[in-house]
Amino acid sequence: MVLGGPGQARGDLALPARVALSTDGIAYFAKDAAPGFHIEYLIFVTNQLGPSKVNVYGFGKYEKPGMTNDGMTNDPGQNDE
């Protein structure tokens, strides 16, 4: 699993201080997940620097058949733009 890298954009990490996992609050964050993605637990990461002091990530899986965890289909031809 890859969390945000260094930088100043949304989701980026700036000197992470602590990581916490929780199943509480999944319903609140489910509206921000990609369609068909089922959140199993939340990952909270606090940062010492940068604009986002707390980042929240959802760990889970896609419920749709044919979808992968990177949001792409299993059929390479369907991912072309």
N, C-alpha and C positions, 0 to 999 in steps of 0.2 A: 504494500500500500504506500502511495506517495502522498504526503501532505504538502502544503504550499511551501515554496522555496523562499529565499531571501528577496526582499524588495519592498516597495511601498504600495503595491496594488492590493485590491480586495483579496483576502485569502492568503496573502504572503505572510511569512513569519519574520519577526525582527527580534532576535535574541530570545527564543522561547524559554520560558521559565518552568512551566509545569504542564503536565498532561493529565486529564481525568476522563474516565469513561462512564457513561450513564445510559440507562434505558428510560429514565424519567424525562418527560418533555418531548418525546418523539413526535407526538401528535402536533405539537406546536410548530416543529420544524419541517414536517412532512410536506407542507405547502410549497416549500422552497426546493424540494427534491425534483429531479427529472421525472417526467411522466413514466409510469411503470416501474420506478425504482422503489424498493421496499427497504426502509431504514431499519436495521436490526439494533444498532446502538449509536449513540452520539459520542464524538470525541471533542473535548474542549481543550484548547491550547491557549495558555496565557503568554503574552509577549511583554518583555520589559521595555521595548522601544517601538516606534512606528505608530501609525494612525489607528491600527486595530489592536487593542489590548487583549481582546478575547476573540478567537476564531472558533467556529463550531463546524465540524465535519460530520457527515452521516456515513456510517459504514453499513453496507448491506448488499443487496443483489437486485437485478432486474427480474421482474415477474413475467415480462413478456417473452414468449418463445422466440428464439433467434436473436436476442439482444445480448451483448457482452457488457462487462462492467465498465468499459470505457464509453458506452453509449452508442457503439457502432453495431451494425448487424453482422451476422456470421457470413453473409454473402458479400464478398469484396466489391462486386459490381454495384451494389445498392449504396455504397458509401461515397461514390463519385458525385461530384457536384457539377 
